[in-house]
Amino acid sequence: ITTNELQWFILCIVFAIYIAMRFSLDEQLQIFTWFISLVGVLSLMAVFLFPANGIHTAGTHSGLWRGIFIQKNHLSMFSAAGAVVVIMLGDKMGRWRYFFGAILVVLTFGARSGTGILAMVAMFIVVPQLQVLRLRHQWMIGLVLILVPMALAAAIILAGNFDALLGSVGKDATLTGRTELWNASFVLIEERTALGWGWRASFAPSSPIHQMITWSAPFAHNHWIDMTLDVGMIGSFLYMVGLILFVLRALVYAQNQGTKESLFPLVFVIIIHIMVLSTQALMTLYDGLTIFYVSLTFGLAIQGTKLIKQPYRMAFRREKYQEELEDPTKYIKRRYR
């Protein structure tokens, strides 16, 4: 890792921690919706007002939108995640959420990233189902028993029409050559399984992976493979532990709050980790999505600590002021002495 990359990484983490400590999870949702809406407007302006910068003009991506980003997949990640969150959870934006949401949907299709389109459509279907988290546990059990078979049936149908589905979004069964890249990556992983090759070292100019594939690739085009190449199975395991804790805390938070907005951390982590299945590791992006992932991680941890401490605080207050509750005159004497 270079000094410049290390500085960017540290700055992203520090800024994310500041957001987590300064703003509540509901406030982070509002920040994200307006931030992603601004990104959408600027990207649309770049496409139509500055097409030389907003549209790929050469190579295999020629004619595809990239907005204010370097590459169309980055635009797709932001626009797909933003469209779902703004339209489904951005109630506090009022009617503006439909306007900005429409812009983000258009950008997602303009980037023509198969993963982004499929992830966005899937989350528009899944998010309403997540409302079950706001119900009582006995209702959750019944609904899960209904939804799981439906999800399995949908997966079987999609598997049976896999080639046709990929063709509809401009892909083939090799995912535009990525399966070849992944097979070569597994060879390198077997050589250094535990600790990996180091931060982005596996795709350095001198790396043997370039001799195994027929095209130039800057990364593995898969979050988990990229991470395992960089930090090995140990690093990937630690990341997975953190991800599991994130999901569990997000579930508890949604259950306790019981509001639609409380689904934001869960929706965000699901769609982002769907998107990075065909792009680089999330923690190597150094962008707004990385910042919000870290801020939500710390925000959920802070919220969880408050939920744990709250019953003890209430019990302490009841014990401390028990006499005053039984005899209000004692409270009056203490308050106005």
QUILINNOR-V6960 format. One record per residue. RES is the residue in one small letter. SS is DSSP state (helix for helix, strand for strand, loop for the rest). PSI is psi in whole degrees, 0 to 359 (999 if undefined). Layout:
RES|SS|PSI + RES|SS|PSI
This chain:
i|loop|135 + t|loop|164 + t|helix|320 + n|helix|316 + e|helix|319 + l|helix|319 + q|helix|316 + w|helix|318 + f|helix|315 + i|helix|318 + l|helix|318 + c|helix|315 + i|helix|315 + v|helix|316 + f|helix|322 + a|helix|319 + i|helix|321 + y|helix|315 + i|helix|317 + a|helix|322 + m|helix|334 + r|helix|327 + f|loop|145 + s|loop|172 + l|helix|324 + d|helix|320 + e|helix|326 + q|helix|325 + l|helix|315 + q|helix|319 + i|helix|316 + f|helix|316 + t|helix|317 + w|helix|325 + f|helix|313 + i|helix|330 + s|helix|319 + l|helix|319 + v|helix|319 + g|helix|315 + v|helix|314 + l|helix|322 + s|helix|320 + l|helix|322 + m|helix|321 + a|helix|323 + v|helix|316 + f|helix|330 + l|helix|330 + f|loop|65 + p|helix|333 + a|helix|332 + n|helix|328 + g|helix|351 + i|strand|138 + h|loop|132 + t|loop|357 + a|loop|164 + g|helix|193 + t|helix|340 + h|helix|13 + s|loop|130 + g|loop|351 + l|loop|146 + w|strand|143 + r|loop|352 + g|loop|228 + i|loop|10 + f|loop|167 + i|loop|326 + q|loop|150 + k|helix|331 + n|helix|328 + h|helix|319 + l|helix|317 + s|helix|320 + m|helix|312 + f|helix|313 + s|helix|321 + a|helix|312 + a|helix|318 + g|helix|319 + a|helix|316 + v|helix|312 + v|helix|316 + v|helix|313 + i|helix|318 + m|helix|330 + l|helix|357 + g|loop|47 + d|helix|326 + k|helix|352 + m|helix|352 + g|loop|214 + r|loop|344 + w|helix|335 + r|helix|328 + y|helix|325 + f|helix|307 + f|helix|324 + g|helix|321 + a|helix|320 + i|helix|316 + l|helix|324 + v|helix|316 + v|helix|318 + l|helix|322 + t|helix|316 + f|helix|329 + g|helix|325 + a|helix|336 + r|loop|43 + s|loop|119 + g|helix|318 + t|helix|318 + g|helix|317 + i|helix|312 + l|helix|319 + a|helix|317 + m|helix|312 + v|helix|317 + a|helix|319 + m|helix|330 + f|helix|332 + i|helix|322 + v|helix|320 + v|helix|315 + p|helix|328 + q|helix|333 + l|helix|350 + q|helix|341 + v|helix|335 + l|helix|342 + r|helix|354 + l|loop|174 + r|loop|159 + h|helix|323 + q|helix|326 + w|helix|325 + m|helix|319 + i|helix|314 + g|helix|317 + l|helix|323 + v|helix|321 + l|helix|333 + i|helix|317 + l|helix|325 + v|helix|311 + p|helix|324 + m|helix|319 + a|helix|320 + l|helix|320 + a|helix|318 + a|helix|321 + a|helix|321 + i|helix|318 + i|helix|317 + l|helix|321 + a|helix|324 + g|helix|338 + n|loop|33 + f|helix|311 + d|helix|317 + a|helix|323 + l|helix|315 + l|helix|322 + g|helix|328 + s|helix|340 + v|loop|20 + g|loop|25 + k|loop|169 + d|loop|181 + a|loop|345 + t|loop|5 + l|loop|53 + t|loop|46 + g|loop|3 + r|helix|331 + t|helix|325 + e|helix|317 + l|helix|319 + w|helix|321 + n|helix|318 + a|helix|324 + s|helix|322 + f|helix|328 + v|helix|316 + l|helix|324 + i|helix|321 + e|helix|330 + e|helix|322 + r|loop|78 + t|loop|316 + a|loop|306 + l|loop|352 + g|loop|188 + w|loop|353 + g|loop|165 + w|loop|106 + r|loop|12 + a|helix|334 + s|helix|344 + f|helix|22 + a|loop|159 + p|loop|328 + s|loop|3 + s|loop|141 + p|helix|347 + i|helix|333 + h|helix|342 + q|helix|349 + m|loop|344 + i|loop|161 + t|loop|6 + w|loop|159 + s|loop|122 + a|loop|130 + p|loop|340 + f|loop|179 + a|loop|354 + h|loop|32 + n|loop|126 + h|helix|311 + w|helix|321 + i|helix|316 + d|helix|315 + m|helix|319 + t|helix|323 + l|helix|321 + d|helix|309 + v|helix|7 + g|helix|183 + m|helix|329 + i|helix|312 + g|helix|319 + s|helix|323 + f|helix|317 + l|helix|320 + y|helix|318 + m|helix|322 + v|helix|315 + g|helix|322 + l|helix|318 + i|helix|317 + l|helix|321 + f|helix|311 + v|helix|317 + l|helix|317 + r|helix|323 + a|helix|322 + l|helix|315 + v|helix|318 + y|helix|314 + a|helix|321 + q|helix|319 + n|helix|320 + q|helix|320 + g|loop|21 + t|loop|160 + k|loop|324 + e|helix|334 + s|helix|351 + l|helix|353 + f|helix|309 + p|helix|319 + l|helix|315 + v|helix|317 + f|helix|311 + v|helix|328 + i|helix|308 + i|helix|326 + i|helix|320 + h|helix|347 + i|helix|317 + m|helix|319 + v|helix|1 + l|helix|340 + s|helix|21 + t|loop|192 + q|loop|171 + a|loop|139 + l|helix|318 + m|helix|357 + t|helix|4 + l|loop|328 + y|loop|45 + d|loop|192 + g|helix|326 + l|helix|320 + t|helix|317 + i|helix|315 + f|helix|327 + y|helix|316 + v|helix|319 + s|helix|321 + l|helix|325 + t|helix|311 + f|helix|325 + g|helix|318 + l|helix|323 + a|helix|317 + i|helix|317 + q|helix|319 + g|helix|322 + t|helix|321 + k|helix|320 + l|helix|326 + i|helix|319 + k|helix|335 + q|helix|311 + p|helix|323 + y|helix|323 + r|helix|318 + m|helix|318 + a|helix|320 + f|helix|318 + r|helix|320 + r|helix|318 + e|helix|321 + k|helix|321 + y|loop|23 + q|helix|318 + e|helix|321 + e|helix|329 + l|helix|323 + e|helix|328 + d|loop|93 + p|helix|337 + t|helix|331 + k|helix|324 + y|helix|320 + i|helix|318 + k|helix|318 + r|helix|322 + r|helix|324 + y|loop|22 + r|loop|999
